[in-house]
Amino acid sequence: MLSACGGGGGGSDSSGGDASTLKAGLYDAEIARVNGSEPQIARTYLSPTGELAIDFGGGLSFGKLEFDSSTISGTSIDYRQPDADGKGFFEDRDAREGAISGTINSQGRATFSTDDAGEVNTEVTLQRVDDISDFGISLTEASGNYERITEPGVSKVVLTVDSNGSLIAQYYDNCQLLGTQTRSLSPASSVNVFNITYTMSRCDNDIRNGDYSGLGFFAQTKGGVQGMKFLAHNGTVAMQFKGTR
């Protein structure tokens, strides 16, 4: 997906304007854990209303940020251990929410820590990736069939996005993914981040059923939108979708 976007570089401070809030878009998060393990870079999505989603490889995190002058506060919840069969589900949800607190350095850069049960366990630096973030996508441009990118031996699934924002897919293990309300997929007018909501039903594993919400972005080339990726959860299970058309 990053190659379709023209690479993972292009970050900047996005320093124009007041620094009392972070601009929506895609961010690189450098995550340093207090246990001394090597820092990692995780792709992060921030919506115009402060919803946050982080893909840190072995898991997903979802949260909500609040901004007050140059300070950040909020909460987050982690889902770990992706399923062994490569179908994109994460079913190990942390029992507690983490508390977020930090500082805005500019409109495209911030630092914060996450606190679990009174103990700081991570330090995070967010850096906005402007060249991927700063374009808008209409529902007409986004509509189409997206085939999920899979590992060898994993069957393909296709997600259909309609020009009214509705979603449908026959997913793994008899799950039906359905977003029938208008604008289940809601792209922003000038930022390459979208909100997504849908329902999973009829799954062989009951905990995968339910109402999901999350965030995603589109991959773009000079010829137009070629792919999409999103992270979403239902409060018990999280899932990741990455597809091309």
C-alpha angles and dihedrals in degrees: 000000000000093000089053088055093052097261137307099277133088099090119157140169092257082214100169119109128014120329097220093106140024121249115244116250144081119325137186109228119203104206118198116185120211090226088078099250119145115282115251135205115232129186109241132195123207121186125210088255096052101262111149132201125178129192107202098170101248092047150359131246129200128191150143125243127206122197126210114173103305097339130097128207133167148112135266140189127204132216116195143181109047114226115274093232094065097240095131102252126134111197104170103092119185112246095225135047118239122231117231124208130164152113136280111228096181138335089282104034135058142154127214142159130223119224123201116193092337097314124104109229105168140031114205131195115194121204120181117231099217101184092059096037105048106079133076128226126208123216089245090057092044097050119105144078118305118197113209115244108235143178119256112287095024115114120241125250127191125216116203118208115194124210089249090059098256121139136209136172138155096230133192124300093019093301116152114210111203135170105173101161115096111270099014080154109048117184120193118244097239107012128072095233126096137192116230133194129176144144128247115205141167093030117162087228106058096207089066091062120092145068115319130197132179149118138275146164141220127243112227136196129179088270093057138262112350105166148005139211130192141174121208141162141193098211093267105043132028128203139191127211125191118174144158133208 
